Amino acid sequence: LEHKARQEGRQEATLKIAHALLNSGIDRETVMKTTGLSQNELEQIDNDASSNFLG
């Protein structure tokens, strides 16, 4: 249970970092390479950002 919580925390941190990089004008390809996120995960960030999910 603790391992899963830690893993979820890391994933949330990665998503926030990716969101910040995208907002800074970094291209999606570089964000994917840097964070290890997939195109689908970046699209989810876009969707979440538009609903203000990531704050």
N, C-alpha and C positions, 0 to 999 in steps of 0.2 A: 504493500500500500504506500509506504514512504517512497519507494523507488518510483512508483507511478506519479506521485505528486511532484517529485523532483523533475521528472521527465516532462510533465505538463508545464511546469514553471519555466524550464528551458525553452520549450516550444513557444510559449507566450513571449518570452524575452526575444527570441529570434524573430518572431512576427513584428514586434515593436521596432526592432532594429531595422528590419526590411522596410517597414512603413516610413521610418525616418529617412532612410537612404533614398527611397522613391521621392519623398517630399523635397529632398535636397537636390533633385534633378539627376540622380544617378540612373543610368539606363537599366532596364529590367534584366538584361542579360548579365550585367555585372552584379546586380543584386542577387540573382539566382546563383551565380558562381560563388559569391562571397558567403551567402547564408546557407546554401545547400537546399533552398526551397525550390519547389517545382513551379512551373508556369501556373498550374491550377491553384497552388497555395498563394501565389502573388495575386491572382484574380480574386481570391477570397479576401485578401487584404484590401483590395480596391472596394469590394462590396461592403466589407465591415467599416471601412473608413467613411463611406458615403452614409452609413447609418450611425456613425460616430461610436462604433463599438470599441475601438482601440484607445479612445480617449487621447 
